Amino acid sequence: MNMQQVREIVETAFKARFGDIEIVSVNIKPGFDHYDDPMLDVKIIYDGTVEQLIGPDILEVRTEIVSKVWWDVEDSPGWPYVHFIAKSDVEGRDPTTV
């Protein structure tokens, strides 16, 4: 699985539950956790407020991403650690570099 496929999984999962909130950027940085296992730092930058993401939908988004990205361990690029960041929290920085 490549990073574009991961990005599509992330965008689809987010839009299925928060279709009225625009995704500004999905940033994916591969790396290794403290056990040297492969992982992905997934940051979803969205144009909305933190309050819009409160509720069970946020957990469902994470669960869907983890299950689809990690399900086939042989083809998985790593365990996805998913972060949701409001565009207003990046304070003028380029959202694609957060």
N, C-alpha and C positions, 0 to 999 in steps of 0.2 A: 504494500500500500504506500503510495507516495503522498507528499504533503498536500497536493491539490485535492486528492480524494478525501483526506482528513478534513480539509477546509470545507468541502461540499457537505460532508456529514455534519459538521458543526453548524453551518449556515442553515441546513434543512431542519435540524433539531430545534434550533433557536426560533426560526420563522414559524414552525408548526405550533409553537406555544405563544409566541410574542410577535405575531404577524404585523401588528400595528407599530412596532418599534423598528426603526431603521438600524441596520448593522453598518457601522462606519468602517470597521476593519476587523479581520480575523488574523491575528499574529500567532504563528506557530514556531516555536524554537525547540528543536530536538536537543536532548542532552542525556545525562545520567543522574539517577538519584543517589542518595548516600550509601546505597548498597551496590552501586555500579550497575544497576538495572536500567535499561533504556526507558526514557520518559519523554513526554512532550509537554512543554509549557504552552498552553493554549489560552490566549487572551482575546476575549470578545469585546471589542469597543463598540458601544451602542449609543445612539442618540436618544436618550431618555433619562429618566430619574431613577435613583436607586429604589424608590418606593414601588415602581412599576414591576420590579422583579421579585417582590416578596410573595411567597406562597409556594405551594407544592410544585408548580410548573418548573421552577428553577432546578429542583432536584430531578425532575423528569428529564430535563435537558441534559444534565450531567450524566445521568444513568444511561440515556440513549447514546451519548457520545462514547462513553466508556465501553458499553457493550458492543458497539459497532467497530470501534477502533481496536479494542483489545481482544475481541472474541476469537479471532484466528491468531493465536500467539505466534505461529510460524511466520505470518505475513505482517504482523503488527509492528509499527515503527516504535512503539513504546506505550507506557501507561499515560493517558492524557490527564494532566492536572489543569482543570478548567477554571478560568477567572473571568468574571464579568466586570467591566469597567465602563462607567458612564463617561461619555465624551467630555462632559464638563469637568471631570476629575483629571483630565490630562493637561489642563491649564495651558493651552496654546502650543503644546508640543505636537509634532506630527504623529497622528494616531497609528500610523504604520510602523513606527519605531518604538512604541511603548512596550 
